[in-house]
Amino acid sequence: MTDLSFRALFLGAYLLLISACTDSSPVFHETERPLRLSDWQLFSVDVSELAPSESSVVFRPNNPLFTDYAHKLRTLWIPQGLQADIIDSEISYPVGTVISKTFYYPRASGTALLKIADSGLQKINLDENQLLETRLLVRKSDGWDAFPYVWNDEQSEAFLRVAGASKPISLSGQDSAEPSNFTYFVPNENQCAGCHTTVHPDGDMHPLGAILSQLNVAVSESELSNSSPLEQMVARGWISDVEDFPRSESWQDPSASLEDRALAYLNMQCGHCHNPQGAADTSGLILDSSQTLAINRGVCKPPVAAGGGAGDLRYAIVPGHPEESILLYRMRSDKPDEMMPELGRSLIHDEGIDLISRWIEEMPGSC
C-alpha cells in the first residue's frame, strides 16, 4: 500500500462518516444552461457565508493564475459512482464533472477592497469579502463547456452572463496610501475558450488547474486540510491510486530554485497560448514545459509577431538585463495592445514581475 492510499483510506472513512449529514449534492445539467448558479447546487449561501457542497473537493493548484489580485475558491465535483481515468499521465474526467472557480476580494472599510495574499479559504465569509463571479467548467458528452456567472450586489445569487460583464473596482494595499482604481472584466464564453483551448484553432477546451501536476500539492499539517486534492479524490473513489503522480514546482515556493519557479510561473500564466500548438505559436516563443532550448524560451530571440508591443527592444530575453527584455516589457504594461497576458488582467502583477526580473538578471550569457 502506498503512502497516498494509506492516508486516503482514513480520509475515506471520514468522508463516509460525514456523508449522513451533508448538504444537497451538486446537480449536473447535460442539455440545460441554468440562468442561476444555485441550480447547480454547488454551494450553500446564507446572509453570512458561501460554503461549497460537502460532495465537492476544494483545491488550490500549485500555480494559480493571476487575476488582478482576486482571491479564488475552487471546487471539483464528480457524480457519485463515476471515476476519472489516468491517460498519458493526465486526468480524463467523466461526463458530469463540474469544476468551479469563485472570484472575490477581502473587503476593507467603505467601498475599497483589499489587495492582500490569498489565504486559501475553504468557505467565504460574506461580511468580510465581496463576491464577483463564479466560472464553471462542465464536462458534457461532447466536451467541456464554460459558464460565467456574475454575483448580484446582495451576494445572494449569481446569474449567467454569456456576454461577460465588467465592474469598477477600488483596490487598496495594506501599505499603500492611494487605492488602485480599475475595471474588472468577467470573460465571455468565447474568451473562456481562448485560455482553456491550448490547441488552436480546432482543439477542445480542458482544465488548466485541475490537472495531475497541479493537484499534487505538498500539504503541511498547519493547513486547513492536511490532505492533498489527489488524496481526497482517491478517498472518494474518483481516481485510482498510482505509485507516482507528477508534480509541478510552485512559483511561490521559496525552497525551489529561481529558474524552476520562473519556468513554473511562465508555464501557467503564458503556456496555454505560448505552446507549440497554441494561439501564440506564430510568435515562436514557447513558454510551456515542452522546451529546453533557451532560444525557444526567448533568450536572445528577436520578436516575430509582437508589432508595437516589442517596445523598440531587440530580444524577448536579454540575459542579465531585464530592462532590455521584451518579455518583461509586456508584463509591465497595462496597455491593451502591449500587455501580456492579453486576457485575465487589468493590473500589473508585481510579484510575478519581481520573480521574472530576478531570473533574467541572474541568467548567464549575452546576446
Secondary structure as GFF3:
##gff-version 3
##sequence-region A 1 367
A	DSSP	alpha_helix	3	18	.	.	.	ID=ss1
A	DSSP	three_ten_helix	19	21	.	.	.	ID=ss2
A	DSSP	three_ten_helix	37	40	.	.	.	ID=ss3
A	DSSP	beta_strand	43	45	.	.	.	ID=ss4
A	DSSP	beta_strand	49	52	.	.	.	ID=ss5
A	DSSP	beta_strand	57	59	.	.	.	ID=ss6
A	DSSP	beta_strand	71	77	.	.	.	ID=ss7
A	DSSP	beta_strand	85	87	.	.	.	ID=ss8
A	DSSP	beta_strand	90	92	.	.	.	ID=ss9
A	DSSP	beta_strand	98	106	.	.	.	ID=ss10
A	DSSP	beta_strand	113	115	.	.	.	ID=ss11
A	DSSP	beta_strand	124	125	.	.	.	ID=ss12
A	DSSP	beta_strand	129	140	.	.	.	ID=ss13
A	DSSP	beta_strand	143	151	.	.	.	ID=ss14
A	DSSP	beta_strand	158	160	.	.	.	ID=ss15
A	DSSP	beta_strand	165	173	.	.	.	ID=ss16
A	DSSP	beta_strand	180	186	.	.	.	ID=ss17
A	DSSP	alpha_helix	189	196	.	.	.	ID=ss18
A	DSSP	alpha_helix	212	215	.	.	.	ID=ss19
A	DSSP	alpha_helix	229	235	.	.	.	ID=ss20
A	DSSP	alpha_helix	258	270	.	.	.	ID=ss21
A	DSSP	three_ten_helix	281	283	.	.	.	ID=ss22
A	DSSP	three_ten_helix	307	310	.	.	.	ID=ss23
A	DSSP	three_ten_helix	322	324	.	.	.	ID=ss24
A	DSSP	alpha_helix	326	332	.	.	.	ID=ss25
A	DSSP	alpha_helix	350	361	.	.	.	ID=ss26
###
